[in-house]
Amino acid sequence: MEKEISPGEGRYHVELLIVGSNANNGANCGVSYANSNNEFGNSNTNIGARLTFYFEKINAMFASLQRLRVGQGKATEHACEPVSMEGI
């Protein structure tokens, strides 16, 4: 989110969205908590997030994409191999 810090002067700063919070923060805790009050330069050691929160959904999405690409004949057996651009 971009906010004007000097109204009328055109000076802005960009805020960073922080997701997750420490367990002793009452209603503002857990994976669902989002805070956009701080700039990129702010750092705290008491804020964290579950990095594997969306792992299963992301893994399923990539598996579906791979099946779709193989079905169209545009992917190889291994996802890491390059796809041929011939005939495109």
C-alpha positions in Angstrom: 0.0 0.0 0.0 1.4 3.4 -0.9 0.6 6.4 1.4 1.4 10.1 0.9 3.6 11.2 3.9 3.7 14.9 3.0 0.3 15.9 1.7 0.5 18.1 -1.3 4.3 17.5 -1.7 4.0 14.2 -3.6 6.2 12.3 -1.1 5.2 8.7 -0.6 6.3 5.6 1.3 5.4 1.9 0.7 4.0 -0.2 3.4 4.7 -3.9 3.8 1.9 -6.5 4.6 3.0 -8.6 7.6 1.1 -11.9 8.0 1.0 -13.9 11.2 1.8 -12.7 14.7 3.1 -13.9 18.1 0.8 -16.1 20.3 0.5 -13.5 23.1 -1.0 -10.8 21.0 -4.7 -11.6 21.9 -7.1 -11.2 18.9 -4.2 -10.1 16.7 -2.5 -13.5 16.7 -2.2 -16.5 14.4 -1.9 -17.2 10.7 -4.9 -15.1 9.7 -3.6 -11.9 11.2 -2.4 -9.2 8.7 -0.7 -5.9 9.6 0.1 -3.2 7.1 1.1 -0.4 9.5 4.9 -0.7 9.0 7.3 0.2 6.2 9.8 -2.1 4.6 12.6 -0.8 6.9 10.8 -2.0 10.1 11.9 -5.4 11.4 10.6 -7.4 14.4 11.7 -10.8 15.8 8.3 -11.5 17.4 6.3 -11.8 14.2 6.1 -15.0 12.3 4.0 -17.1 10.0 3.5 -20.7 9.1 5.5 -21.1 5.9 3.8 -24.4 5.0 0.3 -23.0 5.4 -0.6 -23.3 1.7 1.8 -26.1 0.8 -0.9 -28.7 0.1 -2.9 -26.3 -2.1 0.1 -25.1 -4.0 1.3 -28.7 -4.5 -2.1 -29.7 -5.8 -2.2 -26.7 -8.1 1.2 -27.6 -9.7 0.2 -31.2 -10.0 -3.0 -30.2 -11.8 -1.1 -27.8 -14.1 1.4 -30.6 -14.9 -1.4 -33.0 -15.8 -3.0 -30.4 -18.0 0.2 -29.6 -19.8 1.0 -33.3 -20.4 -2.5 -33.8 -21.7 -2.0 -31.1 -24.3 1.3 -32.6 -25.4 3.3 -29.6 -24.3 5.2 -31.1 -21.4 7.7 -33.8 -21.0 7.6 -36.7 -18.5 9.7 -34.6 -16.1 8.6 -31.1 -15.1 12.2 -29.9 -15.0 12.9 -30.7 -18.7 12.5 -27.8 -21.2 9.4 -27.8 -23.4 9.9 -27.8 -27.1 8.8 -24.6 -28.9 8.7 -26.2 -32.3 5.5 -25.6 -34.2 4.3 -22.8 -32.0 
